[in-house]
């Protein structure tokens, strides 16, 4: 039974279902769910992520992980646990960069890729990597880091709206054989409690998304660790901004198909990506309730700059050959305002005190370490954004550079 058929079956048997249940089936149903089918990230997929844009992302994460390793007393193994690891590209880029970092960091690394897909990823053949097919975090008592990149925005969310001064929940129903939307009393009081606890009052007619899975995920992540860190990178905002009626009256739920934002969640079930921005206020509170200490919060642009993105960008031959141009475009995309640079990075810790992590403080030591890395360069597994978005741009690249990327991202 396909994901769409399963949704129809549930509605026929039980009546309208919550949007969270609909989203869970559409994305994760074992037969035709979006994230249980073929990998759809990259040039021939539906969207791209930071790891697919350029290996500099993984290289700079490796610099941060090495500092965490030092803070923990250089344990061996130092375990990196990556849920929703997908095709393993981030894992491969981190381990490639780690081999160029000082001390015995690379030899101490043990990397575990967890994903619902039981498939060989790009990390295959690397001796320090294990891949587990799981929907949860099944390990316990590790010393290291739980690293989540674009995980929370793909968690199922409830949708709510304000109707005649009362909170209502968006439900998915059947209108003959077609899926439709209606509103009803909230399926759980937790929805109104979440908004009330954040001081959020929706405007009349406003729609918003609420992720009630954050508490469970934070508890799971904390339970994995005996001692170590949680590093979460995702597209989202603090609650007052996320639920602003002025800026996000219709909420933040988006759907993507072949790199086009369609925003039609009831169509192409299992064939399009579906996500909602992360409430980082709630993620922090969930982490604190699970016994995790908040260690830092920053934009991805600032986080990567603090770890040495400027030093990587400074390695620019003049005039730029075609390949170097493509590398520069990819690295700039990672810190671009209005795009990936606006992603948020939150670090939490368990039994580590309150260390100053380099990604939030930007010490000279971090930038020097990045400067001494072998230059990360695009591979066939990464996207060439120069070819995809700016064909034939080599001749005018220097002229249009500042217009495409405002500011000087290569400044120390």
Beta strands, then each sheet from edge to edge (+ up, - down):
strand 1: 17-18
strand 2: 78-83
strand 3: 109-115
strand 4: 129-133
strand 5: 142-149
strand 6: 158-163
strand 7: 166-175
strand 8: 178-184
strand 9: 207-210
strand 10: 225-234
strand 11: 236-237
strand 12: 254-257
strand 13: 260-261
strand 14: 273-275
strand 15: 278-279
strand 16: 293-299
strand 17: 344-350
sheet 1: 1+ 7- 6+ 9-
sheet 2: 1+ 7- 8+
sheet 3: 4+ 3+ 2+ 5+ 10+ 17- 16+
sheet 4: 11+ 15+
sheet 5: 13+ 12- 14+
end
